Amino acid sequence: MHNYLDFEKPISDLEAKIHELKKLAEEDQSIDTSEEIGRLEARVGEAMVEIYSKLNAWQKTQVARHPQRPHFVDYAARLFTEFTPLAGDRKFAEDAAIQAGLARFRGQPVAVIGQEKGNDTKSRLKHNFGSPRPEGYRKAIRIMEMADRFGLPVVSLIDTAGAYPGVGAEERGQAEAIARSTEMCLSLHVPIISVVIGEGGSGGAIAIATGNRVYMLEHAIYSVISPEGAASILWRDSTRAKEAATNMKITAEDLKALGVIDGIIPEPVGGGHRDPQRVIDTAGDVIAGALAELSGQPGEKLRNDRRQKFLNIGRNL
């Protein structure tokens, strides 16, 4: 069963009726409900198209945070072979919020970095709900240095509400670690392809998303702060998050128009959580196209183009 979002009530009502009819047919095989089920399934499809064709920014935020939305581990399992996770920052500890390692992407050796939120209570606690600590970013730096040394393209998958703001993280230099990770992204002489697959929150996201090509899934969000955080700062009222989301320009369409991202990856109707394999494969095709475009370019050009790309953001507004 799906976890329905509040704006999906028409869909949930119809699918509940379909479930009841299927159960009735199983209990009494003399009853033929196939025709009625077919009509209801057609109405579900129509409702899905209508609702998802006009989502507002807050509704997209809810979709981006959907608990059944595919996470880094799902992308890693389907897109990469021979994935070898590498742990630790060689300075303090291992941070499970950032997953990183070496793998093959459609036969090509790559370095992979991404945030993992977890899928249940135990894994969410293990991965700190996808909010990295400084050691996570220092691990990412270590992997990027290795990629640069061996000429491996970097693929980063972003899905975080933001870097962890705890006292311990601040004591260990959270801001410095984010800045150095961003600096490392800008310094590499290999292609970096970044995809925001869920939430792209603040410096916690851009620390591994400063790429030659930056893409977003259709219902992902990318912002300097969460809508709740912005509402708390601006109006001292986190319940105005919907209003904040609308004004912050956090959707893929907004950011493409502003030149912050390079492209939008379409999702299945109803969001990526309704067809995870399809959305992962679509993202894989986009990554493959970007790698094919960038792989033959000289390292210094990749580095200079990447730096210029981010310097140009906002200049034409």
C-alpha positions, 0 to 999 in steps of 0.5 A, spaced: 500 500 500 502 507 498 503 512 503 498 517 500 500 525 501 494 529 503 493 532 496 492 525 493 486 523 497 482 523 490 487 517 488 487 514 495 479 513 495 479 510 488 484 505 489 481 503 496 475 502 492 479 498 487 482 494 493 475 492 496 473 490 489 479 485 488 478 482 495 471 481 494 472 477 487 477 473 491 472 471 496 467 470 492 469 467 485 462 468 482 462 475 482 466 479 476 468 485 478 473 486 472 469 491 468 468 496 474 475 495 476 477 497 469 473 503 470 476 505 476 483 504 474 482 509 468 479 514 473 485 513 477 490 514 471 486 521 470 486 523 477 493 522 477 495 526 471 490 532 473 493 532 480 501 531 478 500 536 472 499 542 477 503 541 483 505 547 487 512 548 490 509 545 497 506 539 494 513 538 490 516 538 497 512 533 500 513 528 494 521 529 494 520 527 501 516 521 500 518 515 505 517 510 499 521 515 494 528 511 491 534 513 495 541 513 494 542 505 496 536 504 490 540 508 485 547 504 487 544 497 486 541 498 480 545 503 476 552 501 478 556 494 478 562 492 482 560 498 487 565 498 493 564 502 499 569 506 502 569 508 509 572 513 514 575 520 513 582 518 516 581 523 521 575 522 526 570 517 524 565 514 519 559 518 517 554 513 514 549 519 512 554 520 506 555 513 502 561 513 497 566 509 493 568 506 487 564 502 481 562 501 474 557 505 471 555 501 464 562 498 464 565 505 465 569 506 472 567 512 476 567 514 483 560 515 486 558 519 492 551 520 495 547 522 501 542 516 504 536 517 508 534 510 510 528 507 509 526 505 516 527 507 523 533 503 524 536 505 518 534 512 518 538 513 525 544 509 522 544 514 516 542 520 521 536 521 516 541 523 511 544 529 514 552 529 514 557 531 519 563 534 517 567 527 517 562 525 511 564 531 507 571 529 509 570 522 506 567 525 500 573 529 499 578 523 500 574 520 494 574 526 490 582 526 491 582 519 489 578 520 483 582 526 480 588 522 481 586 516 477 582 520 472 575 517 474 569 521 473 565 523 479 557 521 479 554 525 485 546 523 488 544 529 492 538 527 497 539 531 504 535 536 508 541 539 510 548 538 513 547 536 521 547 542 525 549 539 532 554 541 537 559 536 535 558 537 528 560 544 529 565 543 534 569 539 528 568 544 523 562 543 519 562 549 515 569 548 514 568 541 511 563 543 507 567 549 504 573 544 503 568 539 499 565 545 495 572 547 493 574 540 492 569 539 487 571 546 483 578 543 483 577 536 480 580 535 473 575 530 471 567 530 470 562 531 475 555 529 474 550 531 480 543 529 480 538 532 486 534 525 487 530 528 493 531 534 497 537 538 495 538 542 502 543 548 503 551 547 503 549 540 505 547 539 498 552 543 494 558 541 497 557 535 493 553 538 487 558 543 484 558 539 478 559 540 470 552 538 469 547 538 475 540 535 474 534 535 478 528 530 478 522 533 476 519 533 483 525 534 487 527 540 490 533 544 491 534 550 496 538 554 501 534 552 506 528 548 508 521 551 507 520 550 515 527 553 516 525 559 512 518 560 515 521 560 522 527 565 520 522 570 516 516 570 520 518 566 526 512 561 524 514 554 521 507 553 519 508 558 514 512 553 510 507 552 504 508 560 503 515 560 504 516 554 499 512 558 494 516 564 494 523 561 495 523 558 487 525 551 489 522 547 484 526 544 478 522 548 473 524 555 477 531 553 478 532 551 470 529 558 468 534 561 473 540 557 470 542 554 477 541 547 474 542 544 467 536 539 466 530 536 469 529 529 469 522 527 468 518 522 473 513 517 472 506 520 473 505 520 480 512 521 482 518 516 482 516 512 488 510 509 484 515 506 479 522 506 482 526 502 477 523 507 471 525 513 474 532 510 476 533 508 469 531 515 466 536 518 471 541 513 468 540 515 461 541 522 463 548 521 467 550 516 461 549 522 456 552 527 460 558 523 461 559 521 454 559 529 452 564 530 457 569 524 458 573 527 452 574 534 454 581 536 457 581 536 465 583 544 465 577 545 460 572 541 465 575 545 471 575 552 468 568 550 465 565 548 472 568 554 475 565 559 470 558 555 470 557 557 478 560 564 477 555 565 471 549 563 476 545 570 477 548 574 472 543 574 467 537 575 472 
